[in-house]
């Protein structure tokens, strides 16, 4: 007998954090490519290829950027990379904190935390999964909020 196919993907906080980190990594790569492109269009030779400017070549056709404009573009990209790296660092810290809290819980508190925080379910759906009443679920969740767990 075949298993029923889920049509709706289960929400999971950890998957969402991992996806955000992956997107940030791609944005950082794009900004680094942009820096390299700006350097090429300005005619800069990077630190590893310092050798000067060859004035004997004819001016080639294509896009050229003035030195100061290239410098501004690179500074903007570098600033954005630093911001993205900080955001990625915060996401990783959040993920570790959530895991640490979840691993420290037991019993109903563990289940409440899992369904409400990690899987992002509604109170009614989570209570149904745990086979308890919504009111009982709300009491457990309220106690957890008072303890600072949620």
C-alpha positions as CSV (number, residue, x, y, z in Angstrom):
1,X,0.0,0.0,0.0
2,X,1.4,3.4,-1.0
3,X,2.0,6.2,1.5
4,X,-0.2,9.3,1.1
5,X,1.7,12.2,-0.4
6,X,1.9,15.4,1.6
7,X,0.9,18.3,-0.6
8,X,1.8,21.0,1.9
9,X,5.4,21.2,3.1
10,X,5.8,21.0,6.8
11,X,7.0,24.3,8.2
12,X,10.2,24.1,10.3
13,X,12.1,27.0,11.8
14,X,15.5,25.3,11.3
15,X,14.8,24.8,7.6
16,X,13.8,28.5,7.3
17,X,17.0,29.6,9.1
18,X,19.1,27.3,6.9
19,X,17.4,28.7,3.8
20,X,18.1,32.3,4.9
21,X,21.7,31.5,5.6
22,X,22.0,29.9,2.1
23,X,20.5,33.0,0.5
24,X,22.9,35.3,2.5
25,X,25.8,33.2,1.2
26,X,24.6,33.7,-2.3
27,X,24.3,37.4,-1.8
28,X,27.8,37.6,-0.4
29,X,29.1,35.7,-3.5
30,X,27.3,38.2,-5.7
31,X,28.8,41.2,-3.9
32,X,32.3,39.7,-4.2
33,X,31.7,39.2,-7.9
34,X,30.5,42.8,-8.2
35,X,33.8,44.0,-6.5
36,X,35.9,42.0,-9.0
37,X,33.9,43.3,-11.9
38,X,34.3,46.9,-10.6
39,X,38.0,46.3,-10.4
40,X,38.2,45.0,-13.9
41,X,36.1,47.9,-15.3
42,X,38.3,50.4,-13.5
43,X,41.4,48.8,-14.9
44,X,42.8,47.9,-11.5
45,X,45.2,45.1,-11.0
46,X,44.5,43.5,-7.7
47,X,47.1,43.1,-5.0
48,X,48.3,39.8,-6.4
49,X,49.0,41.2,-9.8
50,X,50.4,44.7,-9.1
51,X,52.5,45.6,-12.1
52,X,51.4,49.0,-13.2
53,X,49.3,50.3,-16.0
54,X,50.2,49.5,-19.6
55,X,49.9,52.8,-21.5
56,X,51.1,51.3,-24.8
57,X,47.8,49.5,-25.4
58,X,45.0,51.3,-27.2
59,X,41.9,52.2,-25.3
60,X,39.6,49.2,-25.6
61,X,36.0,49.4,-26.2
62,X,33.6,48.6,-23.4
63,X,32.5,49.9,-20.1
64,X,35.1,51.8,-18.0
65,X,34.5,53.2,-14.6
66,X,36.3,56.2,-13.1
67,X,38.5,55.4,-10.2
68,X,36.5,57.3,-7.6
69,X,33.2,55.7,-8.9
70,X,34.8,52.2,-8.7
71,X,36.0,53.0,-5.2
72,X,32.5,54.0,-4.1
73,X,31.0,50.8,-5.7
74,X,33.5,48.6,-3.9
75,X,33.0,50.4,-0.6
76,X,29.2,49.8,-0.9
77,X,29.7,46.2,-1.7
78,X,32.1,45.6,1.1
79,X,29.8,47.3,3.6
80,X,26.9,45.2,2.4
81,X,29.1,42.0,2.8
82,X,29.9,43.0,6.4
83,X,26.1,43.5,7.1
84,X,25.2,40.2,5.5
85,X,28.0,38.4,7.5
86,X,26.7,39.9,10.7
87,X,23.1,38.8,9.8
88,X,24.4,35.3,9.1
89,X,26.2,35.2,12.4
90,X,23.0,36.3,14.2
91,X,21.0,33.6,12.5
92,X,23.5,30.9,13.5
93,X,23.4,32.1,17.1
94,X,19.6,32.0,17.1
95,X,19.5,28.5,15.7
96,X,22.0,27.3,18.4
97,X,19.9,29.1,21.1
98,X,16.7,27.5,19.9
99,X,18.3,24.1,19.9
100,X,19.8,24.5,23.3
101,X,16.4,25.6,24.8
102,X,14.6,22.7,23.1
103,X,17.1,20.1,24.3
104,X,16.8,21.4,27.9
105,X,13.0,20.8,28.0
106,X,11.1,17.7,28.8
107,X,7.6,16.4,28.7
108,X,4.8,18.7,27.6
109,X,7.0,21.7,27.6
110,X,9.3,20.0,25.0
111,X,6.3,19.2,22.8
112,X,4.8,22.7,23.1
113,X,8.1,24.3,22.2
114,X,8.5,22.0,19.3
115,X,5.1,22.5,17.8
116,X,4.8,26.3,18.5
117,X,8.3,27.5,17.9
118,X,10.1,25.0,15.7
119,X,7.1,23.9,13.5
120,X,5.2,27.2,13.9
121,X,1.8,25.5,14.4
122,X,-1.3,27.2,15.8
123,X,-2.3,26.5,19.3
124,X,-5.3,24.5,18.1
125,X,-3.3,22.4,15.7
126,X,-0.5,21.8,18.2
127,X,-3.0,20.8,21.0
128,X,-4.6,18.4,18.5
129,X,-1.2,16.8,17.7
130,X,-0.5,16.4,21.5
131,X,-4.1,15.1,22.1
132,X,-4.8,17.7,24.8
133,X,-7.3,20.5,25.0
134,X,-6.5,23.9,23.6
135,X,-7.0,25.4,27.1
136,X,-4.5,23.0,28.7
137,X,-2.1,23.8,25.9
138,X,-2.5,27.5,26.6
139,X,-1.8,27.0,30.3
140,X,1.5,25.1,29.5
141,X,2.5,27.8,27.0
142,X,1.7,30.6,29.4
143,X,3.8,28.9,32.1
144,X,6.7,28.7,29.6
145,X,6.3,32.4,28.7
146,X,6.5,33.3,32.4
147,X,9.8,31.2,32.7
148,X,11.1,33.1,29.6
149,X,11.3,29.9,27.5
150,X,9.2,31.4,24.7
